[in-house]
Each structure stands twice: as C-alpha cells, then as structure tokens.
Amino acid sequence: MKPDPFATFLESVQALIAGGLRLGESLMQPGWRQYQMFIIIGLALASWALHHASGNWLQAWVRTREGWSKWQLRAIVQFKRRLGLIWFASMAWMIYLVMQNITWPSRSYLIGIFATLVTVWVGIAFAARLVRNRPMRRLVTWGLWIYATLYFLNVVDDVSRFLDAVALSIGDFRLSLLTVITALVVIGIFFSVARIVSQASAATIRKNEDISPSMQVLAVKGVQLTLYGVAFFMGVKAVGVDLTGLAVLSGAIGVGLGFGLQKVVSNLVSGIIILIDKSIKPGDVISLGDTFGWIQTLGARYASVVTRDGKEYLIPNEDLITGQVVNWSHSNDFVRLDIYFGTAYNDDPHIVRKLAIDAAKGVERVLSFKAPVCHIVGFGDSSVDYILRFWIKDPTEGLTNIRGNVYLALWDAFKSNGISIPFPQREVTMLDTSKLTVSRSRPQDD
C-alpha cells in the first residue's frame, strides 16, 4: 500500500516544528548557541549599516568614472545591491575562522552555517544573471536558493520525499512535483547555455555580408529555434521524464491549441514565406494603408515598421502576405515622385516648364542623371495645370520633406521670373433693380 502523501507531509511538518521548538528552547537557554545567535544578529545589523555607507561611497565613486561600458555599469549595480550580504559573509567567515582556532568547533557551528548560506546566496544571485529572461531568471534564482538552504540545513531528503509523493499518474506515466521543479531548473540552465550559443551564432551570421538581410533573419531564427528546442528536450530527458508517455496528452493538447492559435500559426508561416521569397527585408521602405515607414525588424509573428514621426507599428505577417503592400525599395532604391501645380493663362507654358525643371534639379536629393520632366496635364478653370516628375534614391530619408523642398524651389523660381500662381476667381453681376417689372395677379370678379 502506497503511503499517503498528505500524511507524509504532516509528518514532515510536525518534524520541522518539533525541531524548530527544540532549537528555540536551546536558544532561550544561556550557552554558546545563544551567544552565536547574538553574534549573527550583530553581524546582520553591522552589515546593514555598512551596506548603506559603502553603497553611497561606491555610487559617488562610479559617477566620477567616464567611458565605462554598459556591462561594467550593470555589474557595479548588481554588486551594490548585494553589498549587505557580501559584508555579512565576509565578517561571518572571519569570526568563524577565528573561533575555530581559539575555541571548540561546535561553538561556531551556527555561524559557519549562516556564513556558508549567505555566500552561496550571493554566488547564485550573480550566476543567475546569465539568464536574460526575467521570469525564468527569478525562477532559477529562487529554486537554487531554496535548494541550497534546504541542503545546508540537512532537510533535503525529507522535502524531496514529500515532493516526490505529490504526483500525477496516468497509466505508466508518473509526474511528481519534485520532477517538475527539477525540470524547470535544469531547463532554465540549458536555456541559458542555448541563449549564449545562439547570440554568438547570430553575431557571426550578421557579420557575413554574403548573406542577404532576409536570409540572415531566417538563419538566426532557425538557429535559435533549434537550440532552444534541443535545450528543452535535453532538460526534460535529464530529469528522467519519458517523453513517449506524453504522446497522447500532447496530441490532444496540440489539437486544441491548433484551433485556438490559427492566427499565430498563420503569422508564423507568413513570416517564413516573407523571409524565403525576400519580398520584404529589413531596411525596405513600405506603404501599407496609411502606414508609411521602413522595416526595422522581422519577427516570427510581426514586422516592426518605423515611421518618420518615430511611431513603431507592429504589423502582423499575415497582413503583409494578403494585403496590398507598396515596397518602395524592393528591387532598387529609385523612387519617382509627382507633384502638381498650376500657373496663370497669361504665362508662357514653355517658360514655366523650363523653370520647373531647373528648380527641381537644384534641390538636394533630386537625381540629375534621371532628369526631372514637366508636362501640361490640363486646362483648368483658373489655371494651366502641370505635373512635375523627379527621382530620388533615398526614400528612407522621407518623401514629404523632399516634396516640400521642390515646392519651395518652384515658388522662388516663379517669384523671380514673374510667374503667377492663380487662385479661383468668380465674377458677380449686379442687376439694375429699377428696370425690373414685377407683375402681380389680381383676383377676377365673377
């Protein structure tokens, strides 16, 4: 008959409470245990005071430094946060070593345990910085802190038996709480290693100029997906979980997720298609509806488009596949722009066209080898209408500003040469009211 997990838990809790009561009773009695607790409390107070004093000094010293890189500043910040623990561990080890040499070893036993625990906590806190994901980093940090505390308090076996007793069994498949916690910690460690390797691989891929930007993104995403997938399965296998037992359960979950994540999967597949056919790549200037900007990044779910006013739009990849997208720099960076204007009827059209072309040529960013052209497009009510066409090769620098500069050049050229830009005019004729005859109908007599 299998032992009851709840009964095992109660026995463990009762044993811990009984041990705590015995420790409390021993600390209430005068003796070396009580003296060690007084020493530990004194060390905690001194460490707290030193933490504030040395932290202020360190902050003032760092402000006088210049040219430090970001990782150095981050290391100083992490070191400053844990100054109290570092002071406590340093002083506790000094007192422990002195007491070990001048008195019985048992009289410094508690001080040695606290010194060891605090040292391990500090080491775990610094080592966990390798995990970039904040929730995962906290999970790994707290998991290792709890395990180290239980280990040095010599209660790991009791807690492990309780966690292993709390389990879910489906046929031959058994999943205990201990297995889940161990798997999370191991997977977090493997993920950290995979992140370091993927970052190094991504930096190498991006430095290769023979690979196009879109293929670089695809290669980086493929490497990351492979490394994180391998890290996950290695972490699960490392804790002894049989993946074959999860086949039926994962299949049922996969069917449910398939219906619920249709849009996510569609965006993922659309992103892969975009990267393969190279229709859109980082740095391209696109227009989608009212959004005009350049592609900053291509993600697994969306593309980041930055506009000229600094707004960043996250456009789903599916919209880039199914919608009508204008890629201003797909095959080349040359873009033709059109502006419309009108002049008065008494201005010579030949002179107007020549002045407009010369004015456009004098504007910076307008290409000279693709000469601007100007044509008459109609005779309006108040003006002769023209279209001026010119080319640029840097659409990422903006389109509205170059149009504005050309309009300004036209204004200066027309003003210097007496060309007028008309505005609609209306003539109103006032009739002479004295000549108007108003007839009134009178009722006829029967």
C-alpha positions as CSV (number, residue, x, y, z in Angstrom):
1,M,0.0,0.0,0.0
2,K,1.4,3.3,-1.1
3,P,1.9,5.9,1.7
4,D,-0.5,8.8,1.9
5,P,1.2,12.0,0.6
6,F,-0.8,14.1,2.9
7,A,0.2,12.0,5.9
8,T,3.8,12.2,4.8
9,F,3.5,16.0,4.6
10,L,2.0,16.2,8.1
11,E,4.8,14.1,9.5
12,S,7.4,16.3,7.8
13,V,5.7,19.5,9.1
14,Q,5.5,18.0,12.6
15,A,9.2,17.0,12.5
16,L,10.1,20.5,11.3
17,I,8.0,22.2,14.0
18,A,9.4,19.9,16.7
19,G,13.0,20.6,15.5
20,G,12.2,24.3,15.5
21,L,10.8,24.2,19.0
22,R,13.9,22.3,20.2
23,L,16.1,24.9,18.6
24,G,14.1,27.7,20.1
25,E,14.3,26.2,23.6
26,S,18.1,25.7,23.2
27,L,18.4,29.4,22.2
28,M,16.5,30.5,25.2
29,Q,18.9,28.8,27.5
30,P,22.2,30.6,28.2
31,G,25.0,28.9,26.3
32,W,27.0,29.0,23.1
33,R,24.0,28.6,20.8
34,Q,22.5,31.7,22.3
35,Y,25.8,33.5,22.0
36,Q,26.2,32.6,18.3
37,M,22.7,33.9,17.6
38,F,23.6,37.2,19.3
39,I,26.8,37.3,17.2
40,I,24.7,36.6,14.0
41,I,22.2,39.4,14.9
42,G,25.1,41.8,15.5
43,L,26.7,40.9,12.2
44,A,23.3,41.5,10.4
45,L,23.0,45.0,11.9
46,A,26.6,45.9,11.1
47,S,26.2,44.6,7.6
48,W,23.1,46.7,7.1
49,A,24.9,49.8,8.3
50,L,28.0,49.1,6.1
51,H,25.7,48.4,3.1
52,H,24.3,52.0,3.2
53,A,27.7,53.6,3.9
54,S,29.7,51.7,1.3
55,G,26.8,51.9,-1.2
56,N,26.8,55.7,-1.1
57,W,30.6,55.8,-1.4
58,L,30.5,53.4,-4.4
59,Q,27.8,55.3,-6.1
60,A,29.7,58.6,-5.7
61,W,32.9,56.9,-7.0
62,V,31.2,55.5,-10.1
63,R,29.8,58.9,-11.0
64,T,33.4,60.2,-11.3
65,R,34.2,57.4,-13.8
66,E,33.8,58.0,-17.6
67,G,33.9,55.7,-20.6
68,W,32.6,52.6,-18.8
69,S,30.7,50.1,-20.9
70,K,27.1,49.0,-20.1
71,W,28.1,45.6,-18.8
72,Q,30.6,47.2,-16.3
73,L,27.9,49.6,-15.0
74,R,25.4,46.7,-14.7
75,A,28.0,44.7,-12.8
76,I,28.5,47.6,-10.4
77,V,24.7,47.9,-9.9
78,Q,24.4,44.2,-9.1
79,F,27.4,44.4,-6.7
80,K,25.9,47.4,-4.9
81,R,22.6,45.7,-4.4
82,R,24.3,42.8,-2.6
83,L,26.8,44.7,-0.5
84,G,25.0,43.9,2.7
85,L,25.2,40.1,2.0
86,I,28.8,40.4,1.0
87,W,29.7,42.3,4.2
88,F,27.8,39.7,6.3
89,A,29.5,36.8,4.6
90,S,33.0,38.3,4.9
91,M,32.7,39.2,8.6
92,A,31.0,35.9,9.4
93,W,33.8,33.9,7.8
94,M,36.4,35.9,9.7
95,I,34.7,35.3,13.0
96,Y,34.1,31.7,12.2
97,L,37.8,31.0,11.3
98,V,39.0,32.8,14.5
99,M,36.6,30.9,16.7
100,Q,37.6,27.6,15.1
101,N,41.2,28.3,16.1
102,I,40.6,29.6,19.7
103,T,37.7,27.6,20.9
104,W,35.8,24.4,20.4
105,P,34.5,23.9,16.8
106,S,30.9,23.3,18.0
107,R,30.8,26.8,19.5
108,S,30.9,28.4,16.0
109,Y,28.7,25.8,14.2
110,L,25.7,28.2,13.6
111,I,28.0,31.0,12.4
112,G,29.6,28.7,9.9
113,I,26.1,27.6,8.6
114,F,25.0,31.2,8.1
115,A,28.3,32.2,6.5
116,T,28.0,29.3,4.1
117,L,24.4,30.0,3.2
118,V,24.9,33.7,2.6
119,T,28.0,33.0,0.4
120,V,26.0,30.5,-1.7
121,W,23.1,33.0,-2.0
122,V,25.5,35.7,-3.3
123,G,27.1,33.3,-5.8
124,I,23.7,32.1,-7.1
125,A,22.5,35.7,-7.5
126,F,25.5,36.6,-9.7
127,A,25.4,33.3,-11.6
128,A,21.6,33.8,-12.4
129,R,22.4,37.0,-14.3
130,L,23.3,34.7,-17.2
131,V,19.6,34.0,-17.7
132,R,18.3,37.0,-19.6
133,N,14.6,36.3,-19.4
134,R,13.4,37.9,-16.1
135,P,10.7,35.4,-15.1
136,M,13.0,32.5,-15.9
137,R,15.9,34.2,-14.0
138,R,13.7,34.6,-10.9
139,L,12.5,31.1,-11.1
140,V,16.0,29.7,-11.3
141,T,17.3,32.0,-8.6
142,W,14.6,31.2,-6.1
143,G,14.8,27.5,-6.9
144,L,18.6,27.4,-6.3
145,W,18.2,29.5,-3.2
146,I,15.6,27.2,-1.7
147,Y,17.6,24.1,-2.6
148,A,20.8,25.4,-1.2
149,T,19.1,26.4,2.1
150,L,17.5,23.0,2.4
151,Y,20.7,21.3,1.6
152,F,22.8,23.1,4.2
153,L,20.1,22.7,6.8
154,N,20.2,18.9,6.1
155,V,16.4,18.6,5.3
156,V,16.7,17.9,1.5
157,D,15.8,14.3,1.9
158,D,12.6,14.9,3.9
159,V,11.4,17.6,1.5
160,S,12.3,15.5,-1.6
161,R,10.3,12.6,-0.3
162,F,7.3,14.8,0.2
163,L,7.6,16.5,-3.2
164,D,8.0,13.1,-4.9
165,A,4.9,11.7,-3.2
166,V,2.8,14.5,-4.7
167,A,2.5,13.1,-8.2
168,L,0.1,12.7,-11.1
169,S,-0.2,9.2,-12.6
170,I,-1.7,8.4,-16.0
171,G,-1.2,4.7,-16.7
172,D,2.6,4.1,-16.7
173,F,3.3,7.8,-16.8
174,R,4.1,9.4,-13.4
175,L,4.8,13.1,-12.9
176,S,5.7,14.3,-9.5
177,L,6.1,17.8,-8.1
178,L,9.8,17.1,-7.5
179,T,10.3,16.2,-11.2
180,V,8.5,19.4,-12.3
181,I,10.7,21.6,-10.1
182,T,13.9,19.8,-11.1
183,A,12.9,20.0,-14.8
184,L,12.2,23.8,-14.6
185,V,15.6,24.4,-13.0
186,V,17.5,22.2,-15.4
187,I,15.7,23.6,-18.5
188,G,16.4,27.1,-17.3
189,I,20.1,26.2,-17.2
190,F,20.0,24.6,-20.6
191,F,18.1,27.7,-22.0
192,S,20.8,30.0,-20.6
193,V,23.5,28.0,-22.4
194,A,21.4,27.9,-25.6
195,R,21.0,31.7,-25.4
196,I,24.7,32.3,-25.1
197,V,25.4,30.0,-28.1
198,S,22.6,31.5,-30.2
199,Q,23.9,35.0,-29.6
200,A,27.4,34.1,-30.7
201,S,25.9,32.3,-33.8
202,A,23.7,35.3,-34.6
203,A,26.6,37.7,-34.4
204,T,28.6,35.5,-36.7
205,I,25.7,35.3,-39.2
206,R,25.1,39.0,-39.2
207,K,28.8,39.8,-40.0
208,N,28.6,37.6,-43.1
209,E,28.0,40.2,-45.9
210,D,27.4,37.4,-48.5
211,I,24.1,36.5,-46.8
212,S,21.1,38.8,-47.6
213,P,19.4,40.6,-44.7
214,S,16.2,38.4,-45.0
215,M,18.2,35.2,-45.1
216,Q,20.2,36.4,-42.1
217,V,17.0,36.8,-40.1
218,L,15.8,33.4,-41.3
219,A,19.1,31.7,-40.3
220,V,19.2,33.4,-36.9
221,K,15.6,32.3,-36.2
222,G,16.4,28.8,-37.3
223,V,19.4,28.5,-35.1
224,Q,17.5,29.9,-32.1
225,L,14.6,27.5,-32.7
226,T,16.9,24.5,-33.0
227,L,19.0,25.4,-29.9
228,Y,16.0,26.1,-27.7
229,G,14.2,23.0,-28.8
230,V,17.3,20.8,-28.1
231,A,17.7,22.5,-24.8
232,F,14.1,21.8,-23.8
233,F,14.2,18.1,-24.7
234,M,17.6,17.7,-23.2
235,G,16.4,19.3,-20.0
236,V,13.3,17.0,-19.9
237,K,15.4,13.9,-20.6
238,A,18.0,14.9,-18.0
239,V,15.4,14.6,-15.2
240,G,14.3,11.2,-16.4
241,V,10.9,12.1,-17.9
242,D,9.8,9.6,-20.5
243,L,8.5,11.6,-23.5
244,T,6.7,8.7,-25.0
245,G,4.2,8.8,-22.1
246,L,3.3,12.3,-23.1
247,A,2.4,11.5,-26.7
248,V,-1.3,11.1,-26.2
249,L,-1.7,14.0,-23.9
250,S,0.4,16.3,-26.1
251,G,-1.6,15.2,-29.1
252,A,-4.9,16.2,-27.5
253,I,-3.4,19.5,-26.3
254,G,-2.0,20.1,-29.8
255,V,-5.4,19.7,-31.4
256,G,-6.9,22.2,-29.0
257,L,-4.1,24.7,-29.5
258,G,-4.3,24.3,-33.3
259,F,-7.9,25.7,-33.3
260,G,-7.0,28.4,-30.8
261,L,-3.8,29.6,-32.4
262,Q,-4.8,29.7,-36.0
263,K,-3.8,33.4,-36.3
264,V,-0.5,32.8,-34.5
265,V,0.4,29.9,-36.8
266,S,-0.7,31.8,-39.9
267,N,1.6,34.8,-38.9
268,L,4.4,32.4,-38.2
269,V,4.1,30.7,-41.6
270,S,3.7,34.0,-43.3
271,G,6.9,35.3,-41.7
272,I,8.8,32.2,-43.0
273,I,7.4,32.8,-46.5
274,I,8.4,36.5,-46.4
275,L,11.9,35.6,-45.4
276,I,12.2,32.9,-48.1
277,D,10.9,34.9,-51.1
278,K,12.7,38.1,-50.0
279,S,9.7,40.3,-50.9
280,I,10.2,42.3,-47.7
281,K,13.5,42.6,-45.8
282,P,14.9,44.8,-43.0
283,G,15.6,48.3,-44.3
284,D,12.9,48.3,-47.0
285,V,10.6,51.3,-47.2
286,I,6.9,50.2,-47.5
287,S,3.4,51.6,-47.5
288,L,0.5,49.6,-46.1
289,G,-2.7,51.6,-46.0
290,D,-2.0,54.8,-44.1
291,T,1.3,53.5,-42.7
292,F,4.5,54.6,-44.4
293,G,7.9,53.7,-43.0
294,W,10.8,51.3,-43.2
295,I,11.2,47.8,-41.9
296,Q,13.2,47.7,-38.7
297,T,12.9,44.1,-37.7
298,L,11.2,41.0,-39.0
299,G,9.9,38.8,-36.2
300,A,8.2,35.4,-36.1
301,R,4.8,37.0,-35.6
302,Y,5.0,40.6,-36.8
303,A,7.2,43.1,-38.7
304,S,8.3,46.3,-37.0
305,V,7.7,49.4,-39.2
306,V,9.1,52.7,-38.0
307,T,7.6,55.9,-39.5
308,R,9.2,59.3,-39.9
309,D,7.4,60.6,-36.8
310,G,9.0,57.9,-34.6
311,K,6.0,55.7,-34.3
312,E,6.6,52.0,-34.4
313,Y,3.9,49.8,-35.9
314,L,3.8,46.1,-35.3
315,I,2.2,44.7,-38.5
316,P,1.2,41.0,-38.4
317,N,3.0,39.0,-41.1
318,E,-0.3,37.8,-42.5
319,D,-1.3,41.3,-43.4
320,L,2.0,41.7,-45.4
321,I,1.1,38.5,-47.3
322,T,-2.6,39.0,-48.0
323,G,-2.7,42.9,-48.2
324,Q,-1.5,45.2,-50.9
325,V,1.9,46.4,-49.9
326,V,3.9,49.1,-51.7
327,N,7.6,48.3,-51.4
328,W,9.5,51.4,-52.4
329,S,12.9,49.7,-52.4
330,H,12.1,46.1,-53.4
331,S,14.4,45.8,-56.4
332,N,16.2,49.1,-56.1
333,D,16.1,52.3,-54.2
334,F,15.0,54.6,-57.0
335,V,11.6,56.3,-56.4
336,R,9.7,58.7,-58.7
337,L,7.7,61.4,-57.1
338,D,5.0,63.5,-58.8
339,I,3.8,67.0,-57.7
340,Y,1.1,69.1,-59.3
341,F,0.8,72.9,-59.7
342,G,-0.8,75.5,-61.9
343,T,0.0,78.9,-63.4
344,A,-2.0,81.7,-64.9
345,Y,-3.1,81.6,-68.5
346,N,-1.0,84.6,-69.5
347,D,2.2,82.8,-68.5
348,D,4.1,81.1,-71.3
349,P,3.9,77.3,-70.8
350,H,7.3,76.8,-72.4
351,I,9.0,79.1,-69.9
352,V,7.0,77.6,-67.0
353,R,8.1,74.1,-67.9
354,K,11.8,75.1,-68.2
355,L,11.7,77.0,-64.8
356,A,10.1,74.0,-63.1
357,I,12.7,71.5,-64.4
358,D,15.6,73.8,-63.4
359,A,14.1,74.4,-60.0
360,A,13.8,70.6,-59.3
361,K,17.4,70.0,-60.5
362,G,18.7,72.4,-57.9
363,V,17.1,70.6,-55.0
364,E,19.3,68.3,-53.0
365,R,18.4,64.6,-53.2
366,V,16.8,65.0,-56.6
367,L,18.8,62.8,-59.1
368,S,20.4,64.6,-62.0
369,F,21.0,61.6,-64.2
370,K,17.3,60.8,-64.1
371,A,16.3,64.3,-65.3
372,P,13.1,65.8,-64.0
373,V,10.3,66.3,-66.6
374,C,7.3,68.6,-66.6
375,H,4.1,68.2,-68.7
376,I,0.9,70.0,-69.1
377,V,-2.0,67.8,-67.9
378,G,-5.0,70.1,-68.5
379,F,-6.6,73.5,-68.7
380,G,-8.4,74.2,-65.5
381,D,-11.0,76.9,-64.7
382,S,-8.4,79.3,-63.3
383,S,-5.0,77.9,-64.3
384,V,-3.0,75.8,-66.7
385,D,-2.3,72.5,-64.8
386,Y,1.2,70.9,-64.8
387,I,2.8,67.7,-63.4
388,L,6.5,67.7,-62.3
389,R,8.2,64.3,-62.0
390,F,11.6,63.7,-60.5
391,W,13.5,60.8,-59.0
392,I,15.2,60.1,-55.7
393,K,17.2,57.2,-54.4
394,D,16.9,57.5,-50.6
395,P,13.2,57.0,-49.7
396,T,14.3,56.2,-46.1
397,E,15.1,59.9,-45.7
398,G,11.4,60.8,-46.2
399,L,9.1,61.8,-49.1
400,T,7.1,64.7,-47.7
401,N,10.2,66.7,-47.0
402,I,11.6,66.4,-50.5
403,R,8.2,67.3,-52.0
404,G,8.2,70.4,-49.7
405,N,11.7,71.4,-50.8
406,V,10.7,71.1,-54.5
407,Y,7.5,73.2,-54.0
408,L,9.7,75.8,-52.2
409,A,12.1,75.9,-55.1
410,L,9.2,76.3,-57.6
411,W,7.9,79.2,-55.5
412,D,11.3,81.0,-55.6
413,A,11.7,80.4,-59.3
414,F,8.3,81.6,-60.2
415,K,8.5,84.7,-58.0
416,S,11.9,85.7,-59.5
417,N,10.6,85.3,-63.1
418,G,7.1,86.9,-62.6
419,I,5.2,83.6,-63.0
420,S,1.9,83.9,-61.0
421,I,0.1,81.0,-59.3
422,P,-3.6,81.9,-59.7
423,F,-6.5,81.2,-57.4
424,P,-10.1,80.6,-58.3
425,Q,-12.0,83.9,-59.2
426,R,-15.7,84.5,-59.5
427,E,-17.5,87.4,-61.2
428,V,-20.7,88.6,-59.7
429,T,-23.1,90.8,-61.9
430,M,-25.4,93.1,-60.1
431,L,-28.7,93.7,-61.9
432,D,-30.4,97.2,-62.0
433,T,-33.5,96.7,-59.8
434,S,-35.2,99.8,-61.3
435,K,-35.7,98.1,-64.6
436,L,-37.2,95.0,-63.2
437,T,-41.0,94.8,-63.6
438,V,-42.9,92.9,-61.0
439,S,-46.4,91.8,-62.1
440,R,-49.0,91.0,-59.5
441,S,-52.0,88.9,-60.3
442,R,-55.3,90.2,-59.0
443,P,-58.4,88.2,-58.3
444,Q,-61.0,88.5,-61.1
445,D,-64.6,89.4,-60.4
446,D,-67.2,86.8,-61.0
